[in-house]
Amino acid sequence: MIITVDGFSCQGKSTVARTLAEELGWEFFSIGTLFRYLADRFLQNRHTSLCEHDAVRDAIDIMHRSDMAVILAFRNAKFQELEKALSIISGYPEVHENIAARVLAYAKDKNLLIDGRVGFLLFPNALRNYYFVTSSEKRAENASRSRSLSIEDARKYIAFRDTFEIRYEIPSRVVTLSLDPFPTVDAIVRHLKDDILTLLKP
């Protein structure tokens, strides 16, 4: 079974999804980590003087050859460089296509709670697709805290991220949830867990 948690950056999706996965005893999977791993490989290729398209192509090949455990263990050590690389690779349709293929192959016959931007597109028959929305001020507070940025720099970061985030129409089957009324991550997780356990009742 699959549950997806989607939405724009700096909403705390990963924290909520990871905590919810632990509560349910499911595996947590971050599509964002897969993107960042590919962006990191792209950066390494660019340092060897490959042209941009060849660097993207080689990064995709490396992603397909890499063990998923290695990919999911990847941690961002080059925040600013990696963000710029993400903005570049996001412009290549083959990046999205190959990441989608890798996610779909990995998810087969697993109980996964998937955090990302487009899980609802990849898994239309998921047990539940959630789409989070949060005010710009709350997103700035989250970015400031998680990235150690001033509020002003956090706003600029969010504006930059939003320039390469693709807008999708959200289907009616997707549960859209505003996070603003919830005081804590635990409160969000309790709400989602209650909803999921209701779905799982025989």
Secondary structure as GFF3:
##gff-version 3
##sequence-region A 1 202
A	DSSP	beta_strand	2	7	.	.	.	ID=ss1
A	DSSP	alpha_helix	13	24	.	.	.	ID=ss2
A	DSSP	beta_strand	27	30	.	.	.	ID=ss3
A	DSSP	alpha_helix	31	46	.	.	.	ID=ss4
A	DSSP	alpha_helix	52	65	.	.	.	ID=ss5
A	DSSP	alpha_helix	68	72	.	.	.	ID=ss6
A	DSSP	alpha_helix	79	89	.	.	.	ID=ss7
A	DSSP	alpha_helix	93	107	.	.	.	ID=ss8
A	DSSP	beta_strand	112	116	.	.	.	ID=ss9
A	DSSP	alpha_helix	119	122	.	.	.	ID=ss10
A	DSSP	beta_strand	128	133	.	.	.	ID=ss11
A	DSSP	alpha_helix	136	147	.	.	.	ID=ss12
A	DSSP	alpha_helix	151	163	.	.	.	ID=ss13
A	DSSP	beta_strand	175	178	.	.	.	ID=ss14
A	DSSP	alpha_helix	185	200	.	.	.	ID=ss15
###
